[in-house]
Amino acid sequence: MLLFRPTADQLELASSAGAVFAAAARASTSAGGDPGPDAGWRLLGESGFLGAGVPEQQGGLGLPPSDLALLCEEAGSALVPGPVVETLWVVAPALAALGPAGADQLASVLAGNTWGTVVDEALRGPELDSAAVVVVPTASGDVVVPAGAVTGRAPVPTADLLERSSQGTSV
C-alpha cells in the first residue's frame, strides 16, 4: 500500500527538477572542485529551486515540505555537490524569517552567489570554510550569523571522504 503517492504536479516538478539538478551536477563537476558556489550552484539559483521553501513574496517558490522532500531526492539522485538540503530546509527559510534584515543575504543565497550552511550548537558542520552565512538551530530558535563571525575553524573528519566539514570555536 502506498501511503504517500506523489500527485501529477509533484511528478512534473520532480521531472523538471531532475533535469536541472543533473545539469547543475555536470556543471559543478567540470568546475574543478574549488570550495564555494560554482557554475552548477548558480544554475540552481537561476532555476529558482534554491528558494523552493521561501514564500513567493520574498522571491521564493513557496512550496510545501512534501515538495521540498521530492527536490532533495532529485538533488541526491543527481549527486549535486553543495549544501542543497541545508539551503532548502533551513538557510533560506531562516533568512526569509528575518524579513528586511536578511533580505540581501537571502537574495544572494537564492541567486546561487553565496552558500549558507547549518551547524550544530558546537559549531560543527559542512561547508563552514566556504559559506557566507551560518545558521545555528537552537532550542529557542534559529540563530543566523555571518560566517566570518565563526572563528577558529578546524577540519573535522567525516565518514564521507568527499565531504568537507569543520568546527568553529566561537561566534
N, C-alpha and C positions, 0 to 999 in steps of 0.2 A: 504494500500500500504506500503510495506517495503522499506524504503529508504536505510537502512544500513544492508544489509544481509551479515553475515559472509561468507567468502569463505570456501571451503572444508579444506584448510590448516589451516585457523583460527579455524575451528571447531575441528580439530585434536589437535591443540595447546591447546585450551581450555579444551579438554578432558584430555590430558596429565597433564596439569597444575592442573586441578581439583583434580586428584588423588594425586599429590604431595602436594597440599595445604591441603587436608584432612589429609594426613599422618602427615604433619607438625603441624596442629592444635591438633591432638591427642597427638603427642609427647610433645607439649607445655603444654597441659592440664595436662599431667601426671608429669610435671617437678616441680610442686609446686607453680608456680606463682611468683617467685622472679623476680624483675625488671632486664632487660637486656637480651641479647641473651641467648637462651637455646637450647636444642637439636632440637626442632622444627625449630628454626630460622637457625641453622646450616644446617639442612636438605634442607632448601630453598637455602642456599648458595651452597651446593653440587649440587643441581639441575640446577644451573645457572640462575634461574629466577630473582634473585636479580639484575642481570646485564642486564636485558632484554632491557633497553633503552640505554645501553652503547655500543659504537662501538666495533665490533669484535676485531679489532687490539688492543683494550685496555682491552680485557678479557671478554667482554660482548656478548650479543646475537645480538645486532644491530637491534632490532625490531622496527617497526614504531609505532606511537602513537595509531593507531587503535588496534594493538595487545596488547599494554600496558593496554588499557581500558578493553579488554577481560580478561587479567590476574588479574586486580584489581577486576573485577566482580567475578571471580572464588575464589579469596582470601577472599572476603567478604562473599560469599556463604558458604565457609568452616569455617568462623569465625576465621581466623588466627590472633592471637594476635601479636601486634608489628606494627612498622611503615612501613607497606608494601607500601602504596600509596606514602608516603614521599620518601621512598628509590627508588622506580621505577621512579617517575616523577621528583624528584628534587635532592636528595642527591647524588645518583650515577652519574647522568649526570653532576652535578656541580663539583664533584671530578674529573671526566674524563676531564672536560674542563680545569682543572688546569694543565693537562699534567703531566710531570715528578714530579712536586711539590706535586701533590695529589696522586701519584701512590701507595704509601704504604697504605695510608688511604683507597683508592679505593679498593685495594686488600683485606684488612681486612673486609670492608663492603660487598664486593661481596662474600667472603667466609662465611659470616654469623657469623664472630667472634666478630664484633662490630656493634653497632647501630648508625645510624645517624638520626637526626631529623630536622624539619623545624620549625622555629619560626617566629613570625611577628616582625616588627621593634621595638615593645615594649618588645621584648624578651619573649613573651608568647608562649608556645607550649607544645605538648605532648612529653613524654619520655626524657625531658630535664635532669631529675635526673639520667638517665642511659645511655645516648648517649655519644659516643666518639667524634663525630663531629656534629656541628650545622651549618645549612645553613640559612642565613637571606636574603630573597629576598628583594631587594630594587629597586627603580626606575632606578638606574644606573647599575644594575646587581646584581647577587647573591654574597653574601659575605660568605666565608667559614671560620669558626673559630673552634679551638679545644673547646670542651665542657667545659674544665677546665677554659677557659677564660671568661665564663659567670658566674659572681659572684652573690651572694645574692639570691640564688634560694629559692622561697617560693611557697607552693602549691596554685593552682588556682582551684576553684570549676568548674565543668563542668556539663552539663545536663546528660551525661553518667556517671553513678556512677562507672563503671568499668575502665574508662579512667583516667590515671594519667596525670595531666598537671601541669606545674609550670611556674613561671616567674622569670627571672633573672633581676638584677638591673643595670648591666653594662657589657660591653665587654672590 
